[in-house]
Amino acid sequence: MASSLTKDSADPSTEKTFFGHPRGLATLFMTEMWERFSYYGMRALLVYYLVSGGADAATGSQGGGLAMTAATTTAIYSVYVSMVYLMAMPGGWFGDRVWGARKTVAIAGFVIIAGHVSLAVPGQAMFFVGLILVAAGSGLLKANISTMVGHLYDGPEDPRRDGGFTLFYIGINLGAFVAPLVVGTVGKEHNWHLGFALAAVGMALGLAQFLLGTKHLSPKSSLVPNPLSPEERKAVLTKVALAVLGVAVFYGAVVALGAYTLNWALVPLTLAGLFIPIAVLTRIKRDKDLSVTEQSKMTAYIFFFIAAAVFWMIYDQGGSTLSLFADDKTADTVFGLGFSATWYQSLNPLFVMALAPVFAWLWLWLARKNQEPNTIVKFAMGLVLIGASFFVFIVPMNMAGGDVKVSPMWLVSIYMIQTIGELCVSPVGLSVTTKMAPQKYASQMMGVWFLAVTAGDCITSLLSIAKVDLNGTWIIGFEALAAVVAGIAVYSYRKKVQSLMGTVH
């Protein structure tokens, strides 16, 4: 955010820096911060806008939403989040083979702005157009902006590299923390579409920062690492055109027959979100080019992938199931001061910023004592913790009823437990993905890791579409038990998984 006060010079030792890092990191830091501000601001509003109907004269709450059921709302929210992470794979492909990382991020910014502007226009049709655009733009940006951070440094051995990614991670969480407080409050408590418009302004600020600061980025960011040949480009365009035509004809026929309902969109997307990760992992696992060691590591990686999908299935309900409970069954005042239910969405990034340095120190301290838990044990801990958070959730669910609302501290506790679980799974999962990736798929495996989020959220969506009440205590208890059992299973099989991992610990 602020650079040192040294002067520009041809001598690298006197060039301006961003907290000792290349100036390009400031550009990417601010771009990602504002993009996350727009994304998490809109996401904080999403479930409330979907369930909101007419204005409530007794409470003074605004109406004007889409008046959908809690089940449909959860399904839409889960599909949307899953598509954001699913789009990271084609987003990386565009960066690698079509536009290069820098151009892809710039285009993504315009697409995201168009999406938020569409959400700011009243009406169901524009709402879904907006969701599609934001999901597509977020996927394009997510896959490429981290790559550009890496381009700023002199290879993996640059001692500043880890610190640079840490600063970048702070930018992500800073944007995610502020957004629900600003966009969420304005949108939920005053005007939905003004809130969505604020998200568009946030992305516009991020894009402006990016375009003005591109001169500080590495020239590598403009290169297309593996450009399509003319024959490949023609083949891709033909396949895409045929796919679009097929979808248009199919849905045109469904609409013409008067059979279209929202499930005609939700069910195919949900099934795609489940089958695509399976297909991708199967394709990599069955690749005969992989060595015996790489095959073994991929077998072990599937254990981590399934565990991560279970984790994200529960974790991402923080923006749906927990959000609905926050609005309906949780007190909205603390010490006499009122606040919006969207503020709960700021807890996770706040806890991440507070606890991530503590965990980094803790792992190093344990490593010096030769007592640091390995990757498998950390994953098991994360699963048990995410399950424990939903066991805790059952308590306030049983306490609330009628006009009785529970203390906000219940949700604060649940989000804190989930964040501790996240810190055991997310950074460890990213690390193990890079360590266990077959050489042939080194650049694609990060997208494969994001598919675990897609799979987890699509399970939630499928349950909602099947009319399972995700706000019921029995299903919350079942999910909690499933996560704890998965954590115990991972821990029990740790020696077998470790043997498959070879030298990776």
Disulfide bonds with the S-S distance in Angstrom:
none
